[in-house]
Amino acid sequence: MAACHLSALILFLTTPLSAGAGKVRVQTPDYPVNGSLGHSVWLPVDIDPITKDAEITWRFIGDSVVTVARFSVDENKIKFFSGRFSGRVKMYGNCTLQINELSKLDEGNYTVTVTTSVDEKGELSLQVYEPVSKPKIELMNRTAGETCNMTLRCSVERGDGVVYNWSPNYIIDANYSIEPVSRNMEQLDVSVGMSDSINYSCTAWNPISNESTVFSEEKPCQHLQKDLTLTPLSLTRTLTIPNNYENIQSPNGITIYATIQKPSST
């Protein structure tokens, strides 16, 4: 808070002719400022020059306009206004605004106005995100054919604006074969050999945080390969055969029906 006062006083000493002269430049970021839920954020501004007759006012533009703080250069005094920002804000540096204990309600547009004989205004946008929790990876399904096909799903319990990225953690087998890794997707479809192992990393991130989890399983499809092995079946078939057929039991237990040519009676 005192730093804002000091910046203005230094300008008075070093640039005495700037008071009331020329156009004031107010520069704010042209990109959204990102804040973390429950933490502090700084809304930067560059004002040049700060003249002796200037008033610098921060406002929040929501459903209604809320005046947050005002610095009077001539009086060398900052006023913080009552309301939901009360006790959570301060001005420092080049009259940059700091907001503490961020909530989702603080998200939106802010203006900083420098009032002299005319008003010069800067505007910026604040976005508030909940940090992501450590992701969880689930094996949703696996099917076997010539290869083993699996679907992995990555999810988080907390966090908003979350994007998921998948990458191989490392390769175990020399002949490891994978489908292209998915980006910005919760699910990853993987195709591997029946006796291969898998090791993937999922990273969940948003503009203010990121967390990763590794999924590793040794030969996850080997048991499916065993299930696909065919075992001999014992089949019984009942047939009606003519009198001139006889059955012969083969050595391997399979019943063979053969035609018997009987000699003609004389």
C-alpha positions in Angstrom: 0.0 0.0 0.0 2.8 2.4 0.9 4.7 1.5 -2.3 2.0 3.1 -4.4 2.3 6.3 -2.4 6.1 6.1 -2.7 6.0 5.6 -6.5 3.8 8.7 -6.9 6.0 10.8 -4.6 9.2 9.8 -6.5 7.6 10.9 -9.7 6.7 14.3 -8.2 10.4 14.8 -7.3 11.9 13.5 -10.5 9.3 14.9 -13.0 7.9 18.1 -11.6 6.7 19.4 -15.0 4.6 16.3 -15.6 1.8 17.5 -13.3 -1.2 18.3 -15.4 0.9 18.1 -18.6 0.4 15.6 -21.5 -1.7 12.5 -21.8 -1.5 9.8 -19.2 -0.8 6.3 -20.4 -2.6 3.4 -18.7 -1.3 0.0 -19.7 -2.8 -3.3 -18.5 -2.3 -6.9 -19.8 -4.2 -7.7 -23.0 -4.5 -11.4 -21.8 -6.5 -12.9 -19.0 -4.9 -12.9 -15.5 -5.3 -16.3 -13.9 -5.8 -16.7 -10.2 -6.0 -19.7 -7.9 -9.1 -20.3 -5.8 -8.4 -19.3 -2.2 -5.1 -17.7 -2.9 -3.9 -14.2 -3.9 -3.7 -12.6 -7.4 -2.1 -9.3 -8.6 -3.7 -7.2 -11.3 -0.8 -5.2 -12.8 -1.0 -1.7 -14.2 1.6 0.7 -15.6 0.7 4.3 -15.3 2.9 7.0 -16.9 3.1 9.7 -15.7 1.4 9.8 -12.3 0.4 13.5 -12.0 -0.1 15.4 -8.8 -3.8 15.9 -9.5 -4.5 12.3 -10.4 -7.0 9.9 -8.8 -6.5 6.2 -9.5 -9.6 4.0 -9.1 -10.0 0.3 -9.4 -13.5 -1.1 -10.2 -15.0 -4.6 -10.7 -17.4 -4.8 -13.6 -20.0 -7.6 -12.8 -23.8 -7.6 -12.7 -23.2 -4.1 -11.2 -20.1 -1.9 -11.0 -18.2 -2.2 -7.7 -15.6 0.4 -6.7 -12.8 -1.5 -5.0 -10.1 1.1 -4.1 -9.1 4.7 -4.9 -5.8 6.4 -4.5 -5.6 10.2 -4.3 -2.2 11.4 -5.3 -2.6 14.9 -3.9 -3.7 13.6 -0.5 -1.3 10.6 -0.7 -4.1 8.5 0.6 -5.8 5.2 -0.4 -9.5 4.5 0.3 -10.8 1.0 0.3 -14.5 0.7 -0.2 -16.9 -1.5 1.8 -18.4 -4.5 0.2 -17.3 -8.0 -0.6 -13.7 -6.9 -1.4 -13.4 -5.2 2.0 -10.3 -6.5 4.0 -9.1 -8.6 1.0 -7.4 -5.9 -1.2 -4.4 -3.7 -1.2 -2.6 -1.4 -3.7 1.2 -1.6 -4.1 4.0 -0.9 -6.6 2.7 1.2 -9.5 -0.8 1.1 -7.9 -1.2 -2.5 -8.9 -4.2 -4.2 -7.1 -3.8 -7.3 -5.0 -6.8 -9.4 -4.2 -6.5 -12.1 -1.4 -8.6 -15.2 -0.7 -9.9 -15.4 -4.2 -13.4 -16.8 -4.8 -15.2 -17.6 -8.0 -17.3 -14.4 -7.5 -14.1 -12.4 -8.1 -13.9 -13.6 -11.7 -14.7 -11.0 -14.4 -13.5 -7.7 -15.7 -11.7 -5.0 -13.8 -10.9 -1.4 -14.8 -8.3 1.0 -13.5 -9.2 4.7 -14.2 -6.7 7.6 -13.9 -8.7 10.8 -13.5 -7.1 14.1 -14.1 -8.7 16.8 -16.4 -9.8 13.8 -18.4 -10.2 10.0 -17.7 -7.8 7.4 -19.0 -8.8 3.8 -18.5 -7.2 0.4 -18.6 -9.1 -2.9 -18.5 -8.2 -6.5 -17.8 -9.9 -9.8 -17.2 -9.5 -12.1 -14.2 -10.1 -15.9 -14.3 -10.2 -17.9 -11.1 -9.5 -21.7 -11.2 -9.6 -24.4 -8.7 -6.3 -26.3 -8.6 -6.5 -29.9 -10.0 -6.2 -32.8 -7.7 -4.0 -35.9 -8.4 -5.6 -37.8 -11.3 -6.9 -41.3 -11.2 -6.5 -43.8 -14.0 -9.0 -46.6 -14.6 -8.8 -49.5 -17.0 -12.2 -49.4 -18.5 -12.2 -52.4 -20.8 -9.9 -54.8 -22.7 -10.7 -57.0 -25.6 -8.5 -59.6 -27.4 -8.2 -60.5 -31.0 -4.9 -60.5 -33.0 -3.9 -57.7 -30.5 -5.1 -56.6 -27.1 -7.2 -53.4 -27.1 -7.6 -51.4 -24.0 -9.3 -48.2 -22.9 -7.8 -46.1 -20.1 -9.7 -43.3 -18.4 -8.2 -40.4 -16.5 -10.2 -38.2 -14.1 -9.8 -35.8 -11.2 -12.0 -35.1 -8.2 -11.2 -31.4 -8.1 -10.3 -28.7 -10.6 -12.0 -26.8 -13.4 -11.0 -26.1 -16.9 -9.1 -29.4 -16.9 -7.2 -30.7 -19.9 -5.7 -34.2 -20.0 -2.6 -35.3 -21.8 -1.3 -38.8 -22.2 2.2 -40.0 -22.9 4.2 -43.3 -22.6 6.0 -43.3 -19.3 8.7 -45.6 -20.8 8.9 -48.6 -23.1 9.4 -52.0 -21.5 9.5 -54.3 -24.6 11.6 -53.8 -27.7 8.7 -54.7 -29.9 6.2 -52.5 -28.0 3.5 -51.2 -30.4 1.2 -48.3 -29.4 -1.5 -46.2 -31.0 -0.9 -42.5 -31.3 -1.1 -40.9 -27.9 -4.3 -38.8 -27.3 -4.2 -35.2 -26.3 -6.9 -33.1 -24.6 -8.9 -36.3 -24.0 -9.9 -38.1 -20.8 -9.7 -41.5 -22.5 -6.8 -43.3 -24.2 -7.3 -46.2 -26.6 -4.2 -48.5 -26.6 -3.4 -51.5 -28.8 -0.6 -53.8 -27.7 0.7 -57.3 -28.3 -0.9 -60.1 -26.2 2.2 -60.5 -24.0 3.3 -56.9 -23.9 3.3 -54.6 -20.9 2.0 -51.0 -20.7 3.2 -47.9 -18.8 1.4 -44.6 -19.4 1.3 -41.3 -17.7 -1.7 -39.0 -17.5 -1.2 -35.3 -16.8 -4.2 -33.2 -15.7 -3.7 -29.5 -15.9 -5.4 -26.1 -16.0 -3.8 -22.6 -16.3 -2.7 -22.5 -12.6 -1.8 -26.1 -11.7 -0.9 -29.6 -13.0 -0.7 -33.2 -11.5 0.3 -36.5 -13.0 -0.3 -40.2 -12.4 1.3 -43.3 -13.9 -0.6 -46.5 -14.9 1.6 -49.5 -15.2 0.6 -53.2 -15.7 2.7 -56.2 -16.5 1.3 -58.1 -19.5 -2.3 -57.1 -18.9 -3.7 -59.3 -21.7 -1.8 -62.5 -21.1 -4.8 -64.1 -19.3 -7.0 -63.2 -22.3 -4.6 -65.2 -24.5 -5.1 -68.3 -22.3 -8.9 -67.9 -22.5 -8.6 -67.9 -26.3 -6.8 -71.3 -26.4 -9.2 -74.0 -27.8 -9.6 -77.2 -25.8 -10.8 -80.5 -27.5 -14.6 -81.0 -27.1 -16.3 -84.4 -26.8 -19.3 -84.4 -29.2 -22.1 -87.0 -29.2 -24.3 -87.3 -32.3 -27.2 -89.7 -32.7 -27.7 -91.0 -36.2 -30.2 -93.3 -37.7 -28.3 -95.6 -40.1 -29.3 -98.4 -42.4 -28.8 -102.1 -41.6 -25.9 -102.4 -43.9 -23.8 -99.9 -41.7 -21.7 -100.9 -38.8 -19.9 -98.7 -36.3 -16.2 -99.1 -35.8 -14.4 -97.5 -32.7 -11.3 -95.8 -33.8 -8.2 -95.8 -31.6 -8.7 -92.1 -30.6 -12.3 -92.8 -29.4 -14.1 -91.2 -32.3 -17.0 -93.3 -33.7 -16.7 -93.9 -37.4 -19.6 -95.2 -39.5 -18.7 -97.4 -42.4 -20.6 -99.1 -45.1 -20.3 -102.9 -45.0 -20.8 -104.8 -48.3 -22.3 -108.1 -47.4 -22.0 -111.0 -49.9 -25.2 -112.0 -51.8 -26.9 -115.2 -50.7 -26.8 -118.0 -53.3 
